[in-house]
Amino acid sequence: MLSSLRSRLWLSYAFLIVTALSVVTIVLFISLFRNPLLYRQTTERLNAVQTVLIERSQEPNAPPVSVLVKRSRQTFGVRILLFSQNQQLLFDTSSTEMGLPFPPRRAVLQSLPTVRDEAGRVWLYSIGQLSDGTYLMVADQRPRFTLVNAFSDEFLPVILLSGGIALLLSLIVAFVFAGWIANPLQKVVNAAAEMPSAATKVLEV
């Protein structure tokens, strides 16, 4: 009885623990899949290119922005667009590509800003305003997502290791609690079994 009761309690605790950890794992994986390392690296690179361009445009005797943009296009291999103050396209280094609209405000506030071109393809971008009021946008097509990219995330091994340790410790604690609860119950069962039944009668011969 002790073994059976303890086993059932332990299995119940283990089921609850595994269920909770599974939910957390699913949420973490969804987060990684929607925000993989490759996307973050691309966005950081775009931010760096944008910062360099804006700083160079503010230097004394700086060449025209169009010249800086063409040079940066060749150097960094990204798409660069220039918009007017009223958000009209002035210049695009990839004029042969489908047009990119000026990103809406809600897209700018995203952790990974994206915008779709006229063909529906998704582009990552970084946008900033120049001193003359025009907008400089640096964009690159969003890398194709694969499971290999997801599992290359630097946080994934740490997450998996932490989850494994948490699961192991939780199962050990569940086993201890199962014994702690089962032992008193077993004593009650044993005491009840040792008591004579009320229906038992002593027959005199």
Secondary structure as GFF3:
##gff-version 3
##sequence-region A 1 205
A	DSSP	alpha_helix	2	34	.	.	.	ID=ss1
A	DSSP	alpha_helix	37	57	.	.	.	ID=ss2
A	DSSP	alpha_helix	65	76	.	.	.	ID=ss3
A	DSSP	beta_strand	79	83	.	.	.	ID=ss4
A	DSSP	beta_strand	89	92	.	.	.	ID=ss5
A	DSSP	alpha_helix	105	108	.	.	.	ID=ss6
A	DSSP	beta_strand	114	116	.	.	.	ID=ss7
A	DSSP	beta_strand	122	129	.	.	.	ID=ss8
A	DSSP	beta_strand	135	141	.	.	.	ID=ss9
A	DSSP	alpha_helix	147	151	.	.	.	ID=ss10
A	DSSP	alpha_helix	156	194	.	.	.	ID=ss11
###
